[in-house]
Amino acid sequence: MLGALLDYPDQALVEALAEIRTALAKHRGFPPVTRLALINLVDRLSARPLLDLQEDYVETFDRGKTTSLYLFEHVHGESRERGQAMVDLLAMYEAKGLFLRAGELPDYLPVFLEFLAHETPAQAYALLGEISDINRQIAAKLAKRGTPYFAAIAALLPLAGEAPLMDASPTVCDATAKREVDGEALDREWQEEPVSFLGAQAPASAQPVQFYDKRPPR
């Protein structure tokens, strides 16, 4: 469900939102505040036209380096190590019978969550723990920017046995305010403490990142 909420919105997601809302309301793996934040996200998605959801998604995840859903961008940037890390992660998927569609990258968080959904609970728990630092940083940035999407990533923390965000309520801001965040500020945000994933440590000085979009051009 969290992978679906974090993927690029389409009609299939819109049609599934009511079912997702019902399931989240009963889910025992989330603290009450996490469930409420997730339900708020689902309600916000349900209340808007699909085109608006798609525009908001691009604005949220494709305009800032620190909120990218491509995990290795938070670890390797554009270093050469990223290519080998992609190959290794893809091999892990294919060993479990998960093959990606054309244009999908293995470090895209919704893809990784789909993989975890087919793992044993113990293995999924361990792998979620490996990306908890990345998830915490992304969720904190999203909450600071005032988008309800923070809830879907913050919800991964308790599933990995991690403490929830200290502040589980996003700062109130509108779309206009979010667009006023300039590139220099986002670049400064990128210079934060390094994170690791699958044994890889982020370089001390991160290289500029490039976004890879699995969606077809409009």
Backbone torsions as a table, in degrees:
resi	resn	phi	psi	omega
1	MET	NA	-42.3	-179.4
2	LEU	-66.9	-37.6	175.9
3	GLY	-62.2	-40.3	178.6
4	ALA	-64.9	-41.0	-179.8
5	LEU	-67.2	-27.6	-177.5
6	LEU	-93.6	-5.8	178.3
7	ASP	-82.5	163.4	178.0
8	TYR	-58.6	125.3	-173.1
9	PRO	-63.5	138.1	173.3
10	ASP	-140.7	-179.2	-176.1
11	GLN	-64.3	-32.9	178.8
12	ALA	-62.0	-39.7	177.3
13	LEU	-64.6	-45.6	-179.6
14	VAL	-55.5	-43.0	-178.0
15	GLU	-71.6	-21.1	-178.2
16	ALA	-94.7	-6.6	-172.5
17	LEU	-61.1	-39.9	180.0
18	ALA	-63.1	-42.3	178.4
19	GLU	-65.6	-41.2	178.5
20	ILE	-62.4	-41.8	-179.6
21	ARG	-60.9	-43.7	179.7
22	THR	-62.8	-43.0	-179.2
23	ALA	-67.3	-40.4	-179.4
24	LEU	-64.5	-37.8	-178.0
25	ALA	-62.6	-24.0	-177.7
26	LYS	-103.4	-4.4	-171.0
27	HIS	-71.9	126.3	-176.4
28	ARG	-87.3	-7.6	-177.1
29	GLY	-82.2	-4.9	-177.1
30	PHE	-113.9	140.1	170.0
31	PRO	-63.2	157.2	-178.0
32	PRO	-54.1	-41.8	-178.3
33	VAL	-65.5	-33.6	178.0
34	THR	-68.0	-44.0	177.9
35	ARG	-60.0	-43.7	-179.3
36	LEU	-62.8	-41.7	178.9
37	ALA	-65.2	-38.5	178.1
38	LEU	-67.1	-42.1	178.8
39	ILE	-64.2	-37.5	175.8
40	ASN	-61.5	-41.8	176.9
41	LEU	-60.5	-47.4	-179.4
42	VAL	-61.6	-42.0	179.7
43	ASP	-64.6	-38.3	178.1
44	ARG	-65.6	-40.9	177.8
45	LEU	-66.4	-38.0	-177.6
46	SER	-68.4	-24.5	-172.8
47	ALA	-89.0	-2.0	-173.0
48	ARG	-121.4	151.2	176.1
49	PRO	-64.2	152.5	-176.1
50	LEU	-58.7	-41.9	-179.0
51	LEU	-60.6	-39.4	177.4
52	ASP	-65.7	-38.8	178.0
53	LEU	-62.0	-41.6	-179.5
54	GLN	-66.7	-39.7	177.6
55	GLU	-65.6	-42.1	178.8
56	ASP	-63.3	-39.1	-179.2
57	TYR	-62.0	-47.1	179.0
58	VAL	-61.9	-43.2	179.5
59	GLU	-62.7	-35.1	-176.1
60	THR	-77.5	-45.5	-169.5
61	PHE	-107.4	-17.5	-176.0
62	ASP	-107.1	0.3	-176.7
63	ARG	-106.9	-6.4	-178.7
64	GLY	-137.8	133.7	-176.3
65	LYS	-64.1	-36.7	-174.5
66	THR	-76.1	-10.5	179.0
67	THR	-111.5	13.9	177.4
68	SER	-63.4	141.8	177.6
69	LEU	-93.3	7.8	175.8
70	TYR	-92.8	106.4	-166.6
71	LEU	-59.0	-40.8	-175.3
72	PHE	-72.0	-15.3	173.5
73	GLU	-65.4	-27.1	179.2
74	HIS	-83.9	-9.8	-177.4
75	VAL	-112.1	-50.3	-172.8
76	HIS	-106.3	-17.0	-172.4
77	GLY	58.9	-129.6	177.8
78	GLU	-105.4	20.7	179.5
79	SER	-69.4	162.6	-178.1
80	ARG	-65.9	-24.2	180.0
81	GLU	-62.6	-23.3	-177.5
82	ARG	-63.5	-39.4	-178.9
83	GLY	-60.8	-46.4	179.6
84	GLN	-66.7	-36.9	177.6
85	ALA	-62.1	-38.6	177.3
86	MET	-61.9	-45.5	-179.0
87	VAL	-61.5	-44.3	-179.1
88	ASP	-64.0	-42.0	-179.3
89	LEU	-67.9	-40.0	178.0
90	LEU	-62.6	-39.9	178.2
91	ALA	-63.2	-37.0	177.1
92	MET	-61.9	-42.0	178.2
93	TYR	-63.6	-49.7	-173.9
94	GLU	-66.3	-29.2	176.2
95	ALA	-64.2	-23.6	178.0
96	LYS	-99.7	6.9	177.7
97	GLY	83.1	17.5	178.5
98	LEU	-103.7	116.5	-178.6
99	PHE	-117.3	132.8	-173.8
100	LEU	-83.9	151.6	173.9
101	ARG	-74.5	162.4	177.6
102	ALA	-58.2	134.0	178.5
103	GLY	90.7	-11.1	178.1
104	GLU	-85.5	141.2	176.2
105	LEU	-109.0	141.7	-172.6
106	PRO	-67.5	-21.4	-177.7
107	ASP	-91.8	6.3	175.3
108	TYR	-69.2	123.1	-170.4
109	LEU	-53.1	-46.3	177.7
110	PRO	-58.9	-34.2	176.1
111	VAL	-66.2	-44.0	179.2
112	PHE	-61.7	-39.5	178.7
113	LEU	-68.1	-34.7	175.2
114	GLU	-62.6	-41.2	176.6
115	PHE	-60.9	-45.1	-179.2
116	LEU	-63.2	-30.8	179.9
117	ALA	-64.6	-18.7	178.7
118	HIS	-102.0	1.8	179.2
119	GLU	-90.2	167.8	172.2
120	THR	-67.4	154.2	178.8
121	PRO	-54.9	-41.0	-178.4
122	ALA	-64.6	-43.6	-179.8
123	GLN	-68.7	-40.8	178.0
124	ALA	-61.9	-41.9	178.8
125	TYR	-60.3	-44.6	-178.5
126	ALA	-66.3	-43.0	-178.4
127	LEU	-71.1	-35.0	173.7
128	LEU	-61.9	-37.0	178.1
129	GLY	-62.6	-32.4	-179.3
130	GLU	-68.2	-25.6	-179.9
131	ILE	-106.4	12.4	-176.1
132	SER	-64.9	-36.5	178.4
133	ASP	-64.4	-41.8	177.0
134	ILE	-62.7	-47.1	-178.3
135	ASN	-61.9	-40.1	-179.2
136	ARG	-63.6	-42.1	179.6
137	GLN	-65.5	-44.2	179.7
138	ILE	-63.2	-47.4	-177.9
139	ALA	-61.0	-40.7	179.9
140	ALA	-63.9	-41.2	178.6
141	LYS	-66.2	-40.2	179.4
142	LEU	-66.1	-41.0	178.0
143	ALA	-63.0	-40.6	179.5
144	LYS	-63.2	-33.6	-179.7
145	ARG	-84.1	-4.7	172.7
146	GLY	81.3	23.5	178.8
147	THR	-100.8	136.1	179.2
148	PRO	-66.2	-10.7	177.3
149	TYR	-60.7	-19.3	179.7
150	PHE	-55.5	-30.7	-173.7
151	ALA	-64.0	-37.9	-176.3
152	ALA	-67.9	-32.0	178.5
153	ILE	-85.1	-40.3	177.0
154	ALA	-59.6	-30.7	-179.3
155	ALA	-66.3	-19.4	178.6
156	LEU	-72.8	-20.1	-177.9
157	LEU	-67.4	-53.3	178.2
158	PRO	-64.2	-27.5	177.3
159	LEU	-67.2	-21.9	177.6
160	ALA	-99.3	9.0	-179.5
161	GLY	77.5	17.1	-178.5
162	GLU	-95.9	157.2	176.2
163	ALA	-66.8	144.5	178.0
164	PRO	-69.1	170.5	175.0
165	LEU	-58.1	144.3	177.7
166	MET	-62.6	-40.4	178.7
167	ASP	-115.2	107.0	-175.5
168	ALA	-92.2	7.5	-179.5
169	SER	-114.1	125.2	-179.2
170	PRO	-68.8	146.8	173.4
171	THR	-63.6	136.1	-178.8
172	VAL	-74.6	124.4	174.0
173	CYS	-158.3	156.7	-178.7
174	ASP	-101.7	177.0	-176.3
175	ALA	-63.1	-34.7	179.9
176	THR	-63.5	-43.2	179.8
177	ALA	-63.5	-39.0	-179.6
178	LYS	-64.0	-37.5	-178.5
179	ARG	-70.6	-16.4	-179.4
180	GLU	-81.5	-6.3	176.3
181	VAL	-71.8	114.9	-172.8
182	ASP	-85.3	168.3	-176.8
183	GLY	-62.9	-34.7	-179.7
184	GLU	-64.1	-40.4	178.9
185	ALA	-64.4	-40.8	179.5
186	LEU	-65.5	-38.1	177.9
187	ASP	-64.5	-36.9	177.7
188	ARG	-65.9	-38.7	178.7
189	GLU	-62.1	-30.8	-177.3
190	TRP	-66.3	-25.3	-177.5
191	GLN	-85.0	66.1	-179.1
192	GLU	-115.2	-175.7	-177.4
193	GLU	-63.0	144.9	-176.9
194	PRO	-68.6	154.5	175.7
195	VAL	-123.9	166.6	-179.1
196	SER	-131.4	159.5	179.2
197	PHE	-159.0	128.4	-179.9
198	LEU	52.8	40.0	174.7
199	GLY	86.8	-5.6	-179.1
200	ALA	-94.3	140.3	179.7
201	GLN	-110.2	137.2	178.7
202	ALA	-63.1	142.5	177.3
203	PRO	-64.4	154.0	-179.0
204	ALA	-61.1	-35.0	178.0
205	SER	-119.2	104.9	-174.9
206	ALA	-69.7	141.8	176.8
207	GLN	-85.2	159.6	176.2
208	PRO	-57.4	142.8	-177.7
209	VAL	-103.3	159.4	177.3
210	GLN	-127.2	136.5	-178.6
211	PHE	-89.7	134.7	176.3
212	TYR	-110.2	119.6	-173.2
213	ASP	-105.3	121.5	179.5
214	LYS	-81.5	-5.1	-177.0
215	ARG	-87.1	145.7	179.1
216	PRO	-68.4	147.8	178.7
217	PRO	-63.6	147.0	179.9
218	ARG	-83.4	NA	NA
